[in-house]
Amino acid sequence: MILKKAVRVLMEQQLISKNKEIDLTFQSAISAYKSQNLDQSIELAYKTLSLNPSHYMSFNLLGIISYSKGDFEIAIEYFDKSLKINKNVDVLYNQATVFTSIKKHKLAIINYNQILDITPNNTKALFNKGLSLHEMKKYKEALKYYEKAIETNPYNIEHIKSKALTYLTIERYEEALFF
């Protein structure tokens, strides 16, 4: 009985040690990214994944780096890998940003919908869904999402301005004047 307990304690200590190594390695990857040392950040993200292949935030970081380098399709793949492990709002939003950048607004809207399923009053998702709908020339739908974004954050000038510009686009001039 004592031997079993000693083995269990030793295994728990090894797990704690490994988790600390994973956390430290990932934090180093984040620090390298913030210092614009992308190659080192990539290397550390891969090291984190070698320690824990389901570390979804490492895939997210690799997606962010790929996006910043203009490698949009690779970024999407990394975000997909991250989302298969964990449907995280931040990762969904990052991927939606890539979709918007490459004018794949329907795919961006799918991500925004998933974000809104998780966090219904997510101002960024509401607003950016409105922007994507506007780009798709679905102006009346865009107005609904701008309004919801304004309800959640009534002092955001970008939301108000986008709503007013959409009213101008659809030639509802008097309504545009109120914004």
N, C-alpha and C positions, 0 to 999 in steps of 0.2 A: 504494500500500500504506500509506503513512504517513497519507494522507488518510482511508482507511477506518478505521484504528486511532484517529485523532483523533475521528472521528465516533462510533465505538463508545464511547470514553472519555467523550465529552460526553453521550451518551445514558445511560450508566451513572450519571453524576453527577446528571443530571436525575431519574432514577428514585430514587436515594438521597435526593435533596432532597424529592421528592414523598412518599416513605415517611416521612421525618422529619416532614413537615407533617401527614400522616395521623395518625401516632402522637401528635404534640403536640396536635392538635385533639381526638382521642379522650381523651387524658389530661385535657384541660381539661374535657371533657364529664363524665368521672368525678368530677373535683374539684368541679364545679358540683353534681352529684348529691349528693355527700357533704356539701356545704354547704347542702343543701336548696333550692338554686336550680334548681328543676325546669325552668322555662321556658328558662333559659340552657343547661341540660344537653340538653334536647330540640333546641334550635337547633344546638348543637355536634355532636350525634349526627347530625343531618341534614347538616351541613356535612361531617362525616367520610364519610357515604355519598355525597355529591356528588363527593368525591375518590376514593372507592373503593366502588362499589355492592355489592361482595361482602364488605364489612366486617361479618361476622356478629356481632361483639361490639357493634356499634352497634345492630343490631336487638334484641339481647339487652337492652341498656340501655334502649331504648325500651319493651320489654316490661316490664321491672322498674318503670319509671316509671309506665306505664299501670296495672300491678297496684297500685302504691302509691296511685294516684288512684281505684282502684275500677273502672277500665275493663277488666274481665276479658276480654271478647271481643276487644277491641283488643290486649290483652297477648298473648292466644293467637295472634293473627295475626302479631304481631311475632316471637314465638318460632318460629312455623312458618317464617317467612322466614329466620330465623337457622339453623334446623335444615336447611333445604333447601341451605344453603351449607356447613354443617359440623355433623355429628352430635356435638355437644359435650355432655359429661355435665352440666356446669353449666346449660346451656340446657334440656336435658331435665328436669333437676330443677326449674328455675324454672317451666317449663310445667306439670309435675306438681303443683306447689304451687298454681297457679291452678286446675287441674282439681279438686283437693281442696277448695279454698275454695268452689267453686260446686257441690260435691257430685257431680261427674262422676268417681266413683271408678274406673269401668272404664277411662276414658281415662288417669287417673293411673297405674293399674297397667300399662297399655301402656308408658308412659314409664319407670316403674320397671324393667320387664322389659328395656327397651333399655339402661338404665343398667347393669343387672346383667349383660347380655351383654358390655358393654365392661369393667366393673370388678365381677367376681363377688362380692367381699367388701365392697362399698360399704355401710357400716353405715347411713347415712342412707336409702338406697334400700330396704334390707332392712326397716328399722324402719317406714318410711312405707308400704311395701307392706303390711306387717302391719296398720297403722292403717286403710288403705283397705279391706282385707279384713274387718277387724272392723266397720267402718261398713256393709259390705254383708252383715253377719251371717254371714260365712264364718269362724266362730271357730276351727275346727280348722286351717284353712289359715293364719289369722293367727298362731296359736301357733307354727307352723313358722317363720315369718319373724321373729317376736320371738326365738325361740331362736337362729336364725342371727345375728341382730343382737347378741345377748348373747354368742355365741361370739366374734364379732369385737371386741366391746367389753364385757367382762364387768363393768365397774364403772359403767356408765351406768344411773342410777337410773330414768330414764324408761322404758327398755326393760324393766327388771325389773318396774316397777310396771304397765306395760301388759300384760305377760304374766300377772301375778297377777290383774289386773282381768278379763282374759278368762277365766281359770279360774273366777273368781267368777260371771261372766255365764253360763257353761255349767254352773254348780253343781258344780264339781269343787273343793270347799272345801279338802280336805286338801292338794291340790297347790298351791292358792293360798297356803296357810300357809308354804310353803317359800320364798316370795319376799317 
